[in-house]
Structure formats: C-alpha cells, structure tokens
Amino acid sequence: MTIHLKREDYDKIVAHAAAQLPEEACGLIGGRIEGEEKYIEKVYLLTNTDHSNEHFSLDPKEQLQAVRDMRENGWEPLGNWHSHPETPSRPSEEDKRLAYDSRASYLILSLQNPKEPVLNSFHVEKGAAEKEHLVLE
C-alpha cells in the first residue's frame, strides 16, 4: 500500500506534535482509496485525553466530529496518526496490541530528534507491523 500525504499536512502534523510535547499528539486521517493507493485529503488534529508521553487516547467527541466531516466530504477514514516524543517511528507493543482495524494505516511521527522528525506509516495485523510506502507530495 502506498500512502500519499501532502507536504502541508505533514508540516501540520509536525507542528501540532511539537506543540504538544512532552505528551504524545494524535489524530485521524481521512481521504480516498484507489486500488493500492491511499490519498490523505485531510489530517485531523485531536486531543490526547491520556495526556501522556507514552500512550494516547483520541477524544471521542472530536473523533465523532472528524468522522462526520469525512462523510460530509465523501472521504473514508484511512487510519490514525500519533507521535512518539522520545522513541523511534515504529509501533510499540501497545500500539500493535491496540491496532484493531487491519484496513487502517497507522502513521507514527518520531520527535526523538526534534530537528529531524521521522514519519512512517504502518499496516498492523495480528500483532505484526509492516511498513507502508509513504510519499510526501
């Protein structure tokens, strides 16, 4: 699977995640699927209700508003994104355990080196994570 993300949306994720430090930041991604390609049309910045630097929970009201916005625009929920303030851009054991939707893409932004953020996308199924091809446009 190839994930297409606009440069301005990448910048939006990085800025939001940096502003939330030392806590993890999180959100949803919505867009369209064409064959083996996912096109992110909108990045949703949500509140981490856990207020933790090691895990996150999406605010349910904001999540509902985001899904409603996706439906109104004819987009599909493509997955979610969150930041790792102090660890690499790969799913933790908790991330893998909580990845219930095998159709979703899980974007993880590492701010381990804040001057060089690293964003990767993963397909997670049955506890196994596989890196997806992420294209910044």
Backbone torsions as a table, in degrees:
resi	resn	phi	psi	omega
1	MET	NA	135.8	175.3
2	THR	-109.3	132.1	179.9
3	ILE	-108.7	127.5	178.7
4	HIS	-105.4	123.5	-178.7
5	LEU	-128.9	128.4	178.6
6	LYS	-69.6	144.2	-179.2
7	ARG	-55.7	-40.9	-179.1
8	GLU	-66.3	-30.8	176.7
9	ASP	-73.1	-36.5	173.8
10	TYR	-60.0	-47.2	179.9
11	ASP	-61.0	-36.6	179.4
12	LYS	-64.9	-42.8	178.5
13	ILE	-63.4	-47.6	-178.4
14	VAL	-61.7	-44.7	-178.8
15	ALA	-64.2	-43.5	-179.9
16	HIS	-65.0	-44.0	-179.5
17	ALA	-63.6	-40.8	179.3
18	ALA	-64.8	-37.8	-179.4
19	ALA	-69.3	-23.9	-177.6
20	GLN	-89.5	-8.3	-178.6
21	LEU	-54.4	142.7	9.4
22	PRO	-87.6	5.7	-179.1
23	GLU	-82.2	158.9	171.4
24	GLU	-70.2	143.0	172.4
25	ALA	-104.0	159.4	-177.5
26	CYS	-154.7	166.5	177.8
27	GLY	179.9	-172.9	-179.9
28	LEU	-118.3	162.7	173.4
29	ILE	-127.6	137.5	179.2
30	GLY	-130.5	152.3	179.7
31	GLY	172.3	-141.8	-175.8
32	ARG	-132.2	155.6	178.3
33	ILE	-117.8	128.9	175.4
34	GLU	-128.8	100.4	-178.1
35	GLY	63.8	-118.6	-179.7
36	GLU	-98.0	19.2	-177.5
37	GLU	-119.7	133.4	173.0
38	LYS	-112.6	129.8	178.9
39	TYR	-112.8	112.6	179.6
40	ILE	-78.1	116.9	179.7
41	GLU	-93.8	-27.0	-179.7
42	LYS	-152.2	138.7	174.4
43	VAL	-105.2	128.8	179.8
44	TYR	-105.1	127.0	179.5
45	LEU	-96.9	112.7	-176.7
46	LEU	-112.5	166.7	178.9
47	THR	-86.4	133.8	172.7
48	ASN	-83.5	102.5	-175.5
49	THR	-72.0	-12.5	176.3
50	ASP	-79.0	-22.9	-177.0
51	HIS	47.0	52.9	-176.1
52	SER	-125.9	156.5	175.0
53	ASN	-95.7	3.6	-177.9
54	GLU	-121.8	-14.0	177.4
55	HIS	-158.1	170.4	-177.2
56	PHE	-143.5	155.4	168.2
57	SER	-135.0	132.6	179.3
58	LEU	-74.2	139.6	175.4
59	ASP	-64.0	121.0	-175.3
60	PRO	-60.1	-39.5	-180.0
61	LYS	-66.0	-43.4	178.6
62	GLU	-65.8	-36.7	178.2
63	GLN	-61.8	-44.7	179.0
64	LEU	-63.1	-42.5	177.7
65	GLN	-61.9	-40.5	-179.7
66	ALA	-64.6	-44.8	179.9
67	VAL	-64.9	-38.7	177.1
68	ARG	-61.6	-43.8	178.4
69	ASP	-62.2	-41.0	178.0
70	MET	-60.2	-47.4	-179.6
71	ARG	-60.3	-44.0	-179.3
72	GLU	-61.9	-29.1	-179.7
73	ASN	-94.8	-0.1	179.7
74	GLY	76.2	22.6	179.6
75	TRP	-100.4	163.1	176.4
76	GLU	-105.5	149.0	170.7
77	PRO	-68.1	122.6	-176.6
78	LEU	-99.5	-17.5	-179.2
79	GLY	149.8	-154.0	179.8
80	ASN	-139.2	173.4	176.3
81	TRP	-139.3	151.7	172.2
82	HIS	-154.7	164.8	-178.6
83	SER	-106.0	153.9	170.6
84	HIS	-115.3	100.6	-176.2
85	PRO	-61.9	-30.9	-172.0
86	GLU	-128.5	1.7	-175.4
87	THR	-128.9	166.3	-177.6
88	PRO	-64.3	167.3	179.3
89	SER	-82.2	74.8	174.6
90	ARG	-154.1	151.8	-176.8
91	PRO	-65.9	133.2	173.0
92	SER	-75.5	171.6	176.6
93	GLU	-60.5	-38.7	177.6
94	GLU	-64.8	-42.0	177.9
95	ASP	-57.3	-44.7	-178.5
96	LYS	-66.7	-40.9	-178.9
97	ARG	-64.7	-35.3	-176.5
98	LEU	-91.2	0.5	-179.6
99	ALA	-83.2	86.5	-173.7
100	TYR	-80.5	-27.0	-173.1
101	ASP	-103.3	106.8	-177.7
102	SER	-71.8	-10.2	176.8
103	ARG	-86.2	-14.9	-175.8
104	ALA	-80.1	152.8	169.2
105	SER	-101.1	139.2	-178.6
106	TYR	-116.3	105.5	179.3
107	LEU	-90.7	132.0	-179.8
108	ILE	-126.8	123.4	179.3
109	LEU	-104.2	119.8	175.9
110	SER	-93.4	129.7	174.3
111	LEU	-112.8	26.7	179.0
112	GLN	-55.3	-42.2	171.0
113	ASN	-115.1	97.5	-173.4
114	PRO	-57.5	-25.1	179.0
115	LYS	-77.6	-17.6	179.3
116	GLU	-135.7	74.5	179.3
117	PRO	-63.3	147.9	179.8
118	VAL	-124.5	124.1	178.2
119	LEU	-115.9	128.5	174.6
120	ASN	-131.3	158.3	176.9
121	SER	-118.9	142.5	-177.1
122	PHE	-132.6	146.9	168.9
123	HIS	-102.2	124.9	-179.0
124	VAL	-120.2	125.4	179.5
125	GLU	-145.1	129.2	178.7
126	LYS	51.3	42.1	175.9
127	GLY	80.8	-1.2	179.2
128	ALA	-107.9	133.0	-179.5
129	ALA	-108.6	132.6	177.7
130	GLU	-124.3	130.9	-179.0
131	LYS	-68.9	135.8	176.2
132	GLU	-99.4	159.2	178.8
133	HIS	-80.9	116.5	-178.0
134	LEU	-107.9	124.9	-179.6
135	VAL	-115.0	122.4	174.3
136	LEU	-91.1	128.6	-175.4
137	GLU	-119.0	NA	NA
